[in-house]
Structure formats: structure tokens, C-alpha cells
Amino acid sequence: MKANTQAVIDIETGGFSKSKNAIIEIAFVITDIKNNLLDSFETIVKRYDQENGEPMIYSSQAEEVHKISEEDQINKGKDPKEVCEKIEEFFKQYNVTHLVAHNARFDSDRLKIFFDRFKPDHEIDFEEYVCTMNLAKKRINLESYSLNYLCEYFSVKNEKAHRALSDVTATNEVLKHLMNIV
């Protein structure tokens, strides 16, 4: 039997609306219970429409933050259904028992909508997650609990902040620090 693992995950979106702003990039690292890296995944998602056929909204403000252009999405993006299948394949292969994310509700809600649409028969439980922002609030007293602030506090480098894989790596490092605080 495989040991339980977790997926530290992050998404970049076209804005804050769950239904009108698409997922643009998804990344995760699979770690064991001690946060040792086992594998990783990163992809840009090809542009897609809302379920009613209306185009998803990709705000210019969001693009300024994550720097993923429309051209990147068209030329480098993977089909949403294929992305869902690949992620579920990884999760099954590594027996992922829960997700970890910074501001996890944001990521888990959007991922659930994404999977329900493009792979409705998925077996991923988006309600089983650890939120590093909430964990930090319980363990340390700071003026901000943003990922950038926590990275600065713990001296964690996040050289490509707001790109999914860089944020995932930083989140995992922040989690390691938080797990050492009782």
C-alpha cells in the first residue's frame, strides 16, 4: 500500500469571479507527509468559454499580475479536459489524500468547478485541504498573512511570485516552517 501524500497546489486565474474568470495556470507538487518532494506538475490552460457559451473574462489586471498572455494560453495552453485527466492520474498514482494551498478556499472552489465541468466523473475531494494562510493565523501573529509576507517572514525565496509553480514551491516551504511552530 502506498503512503499517503499531499498535493501543494496553486492556480492563476483571469480574475476573482468563480464563474466568469477562467483558470489560466495550474501547478502542484506532490509531497510526502514530511513535505519531501516526490513529483511536480505545471501547465497553462488553453482558453475556454463559460458553460453558457459566453467567453470567459480574462482581465488585464490579472494578466499584469501573473504575466501569462493570451498568446501563451493559445500557443502553450493544454485542453482543460486533458489537464483534469492528467491531474487525476497524478493524484491516483501518488494516493493524494488532501490538498494544501495558500488561501485554499479560493483554489479548491475554482478547481472543483473546473473539474465538475471538464471531468464530472472525477474522484478528487476538494473539501479535504490544509490552508497555509489559516494555519499561519493560528500559529503566528503578523500584520499580514499573504504568501509574499509569509515568504519574507520566513526568508523563503519566491522569485516568480504569481506564477503557479513558484507559488507552490514557496507555499510548501512556508508550510515546512509553520509545521515546526507549535
C-alpha positions as CSV (number, residue, x, y, z in Angstrom):
1,M,0.0,0.0,0.0
2,K,1.3,3.5,-0.9
3,A,1.9,6.0,1.8
4,N,-0.4,9.0,1.9
5,T,0.7,12.1,0.2
6,Q,-0.5,15.6,-0.3
7,A,-0.6,18.0,-3.3
8,V,0.5,21.5,-2.7
9,I,-1.4,23.4,-5.4
10,D,-1.8,26.8,-6.9
11,I,-3.8,28.3,-9.7
12,E,-3.7,31.5,-11.6
13,T,-6.9,32.9,-12.9
14,G,-8.3,35.6,-15.2
15,G,-9.8,37.4,-12.2
16,F,-11.8,36.7,-9.0
17,S,-15.2,35.5,-10.3
18,K,-15.7,31.7,-9.9
19,S,-18.0,31.5,-12.9
20,K,-16.7,34.2,-15.3
21,N,-12.9,34.1,-14.9
22,A,-11.1,31.1,-16.2
23,I,-8.3,29.1,-14.7
24,I,-5.2,30.1,-16.7
25,E,-2.4,28.1,-15.0
26,I,-2.3,25.1,-12.6
27,A,0.7,23.7,-10.8
28,F,1.3,21.4,-7.9
29,V,4.0,19.4,-6.1
30,I,3.3,16.0,-4.6
31,T,5.0,15.6,-1.2
32,D,5.1,13.0,1.4
33,I,3.9,13.7,5.0
34,K,7.2,15.3,5.8
35,N,6.9,17.7,2.8
36,N,9.6,15.9,0.8
37,L,9.1,16.5,-2.9
38,L,8.0,13.4,-4.9
39,D,6.9,14.9,-8.2
40,S,5.5,18.1,-9.8
41,F,3.2,19.3,-12.5
42,E,2.7,22.7,-14.2
43,T,0.6,23.7,-17.2
44,I,-1.0,26.7,-18.8
45,V,-4.7,26.0,-19.6
46,K,-6.0,26.8,-23.1
47,R,-8.7,29.4,-23.2
48,Y,-12.3,28.2,-22.8
49,D,-15.8,29.6,-22.7
50,Q,-18.4,29.7,-19.9
51,E,-20.8,26.8,-19.9
52,N,-23.5,29.0,-21.5
53,G,-21.1,29.7,-24.4
54,E,-20.2,33.2,-23.4
55,P,-16.4,33.9,-23.4
56,M,-14.7,33.8,-20.1
57,I,-13.4,37.1,-18.9
58,Y,-9.6,37.5,-18.8
59,S,-8.9,40.8,-17.0
60,S,-5.9,42.8,-18.0
61,Q,-5.2,43.4,-14.3
62,A,-4.9,39.6,-13.7
63,E,-2.5,39.4,-16.7
64,E,-0.4,42.2,-15.2
65,V,0.0,40.1,-12.1
66,H,0.8,36.7,-13.5
67,K,2.2,37.8,-16.8
68,I,0.5,35.0,-18.8
69,S,-0.5,36.4,-22.1
70,E,-3.4,35.4,-24.4
71,E,-0.7,34.3,-26.8
72,D,0.8,32.0,-24.1
73,Q,-2.7,30.5,-23.5
74,I,-3.3,29.9,-27.2
75,N,0.2,28.5,-28.1
76,K,1.2,26.8,-24.8
77,G,-2.1,26.0,-23.2
78,K,-3.4,22.5,-22.8
79,D,-7.0,21.4,-23.3
80,P,-9.0,21.7,-20.0
81,K,-10.3,18.1,-20.1
82,E,-6.7,16.8,-20.7
83,V,-5.5,18.9,-17.8
84,C,-8.1,17.4,-15.5
85,E,-7.3,13.8,-16.6
86,K,-3.6,14.4,-16.1
87,I,-4.1,15.8,-12.6
88,E,-6.4,13.0,-11.5
89,E,-3.8,10.5,-12.9
90,F,-1.1,12.1,-10.7
91,F,-3.4,12.1,-7.7
92,K,-4.2,8.4,-8.1
93,Q,-0.6,7.4,-8.8
94,Y,0.6,9.1,-5.6
95,N,-2.5,8.4,-3.4
96,V,-3.0,12.1,-2.7
97,T,-5.2,12.3,0.4
98,H,-5.6,16.1,0.6
99,L,-4.7,19.4,-0.9
100,V,-2.5,22.2,0.5
101,A,-2.8,25.7,-0.7
102,H,-2.4,29.3,0.4
103,N,-5.9,30.8,0.7
104,A,-7.0,27.2,-0.1
105,R,-10.8,28.0,-0.4
106,F,-10.0,30.2,-3.5
107,D,-8.1,27.4,-5.2
108,S,-10.3,24.5,-4.1
109,D,-13.6,26.2,-5.1
110,R,-12.4,27.1,-8.6
111,L,-10.8,23.7,-9.1
112,K,-14.0,21.9,-8.1
113,I,-16.0,24.0,-10.7
114,F,-13.3,23.3,-13.3
115,F,-13.3,19.5,-12.7
116,D,-17.1,19.3,-12.4
117,R,-17.3,20.9,-15.8
118,F,-14.5,19.2,-17.7
119,K,-14.3,15.8,-15.8
120,P,-17.5,15.4,-14.0
121,D,-16.7,11.8,-13.0
122,H,-13.5,12.9,-11.1
123,E,-12.7,11.4,-7.7
124,I,-10.9,14.3,-6.2
125,D,-12.2,15.6,-2.8
126,F,-11.7,19.4,-3.0
127,E,-13.0,19.7,0.6
128,E,-10.0,18.0,2.2
129,Y,-7.4,20.7,2.3
130,V,-4.9,22.5,4.5
131,C,-4.8,26.2,4.2
132,T,-1.4,27.7,4.9
133,M,-2.9,31.2,5.4
134,N,-5.3,29.8,8.1
135,L,-2.5,27.8,9.7
136,A,-0.3,30.9,9.9
137,K,-3.1,32.8,11.6
138,K,-3.3,30.1,14.3
139,R,0.4,29.9,14.9
140,I,1.9,33.4,14.5
141,N,0.8,36.9,15.0
142,L,1.5,39.1,11.9
143,E,0.0,42.1,10.3
144,S,-0.5,40.3,7.0
145,Y,-0.8,36.6,6.1
146,S,-0.3,37.0,2.3
147,L,2.1,34.5,0.7
148,N,4.5,37.3,-0.1
149,Y,4.5,38.5,3.5
150,L,5.0,34.9,4.9
151,C,7.8,34.3,2.4
152,E,9.5,37.4,3.7
153,Y,8.9,36.5,7.3
154,F,10.4,33.0,6.9
155,S,13.1,34.1,4.4
156,V,11.6,31.9,1.6
157,K,12.5,32.9,-2.0
158,N,9.7,33.2,-4.4
159,E,11.4,34.7,-7.5
160,K,8.5,34.3,-9.8
161,A,5.6,35.2,-7.5
162,H,2.2,34.8,-9.0
163,R,3.3,32.0,-11.3
164,A,1.7,28.8,-10.1
165,L,4.8,26.6,-9.7
166,S,6.8,29.2,-8.0
167,D,4.0,30.0,-5.6
168,V,3.5,26.2,-4.9
169,T,7.2,25.8,-4.1
170,A,7.1,28.8,-1.8
171,T,3.8,27.6,-0.2
172,N,5.5,24.2,0.6
173,E,8.5,25.9,2.2
174,V,6.2,28.2,4.3
175,L,4.3,25.0,5.3
176,K,7.5,23.4,6.5
177,H,8.2,26.4,8.7
178,L,4.6,26.5,10.0
179,M,4.8,22.8,10.9
180,N,7.8,23.5,13.1
181,I,5.8,26.1,15.2
182,V,3.8,24.5,17.9
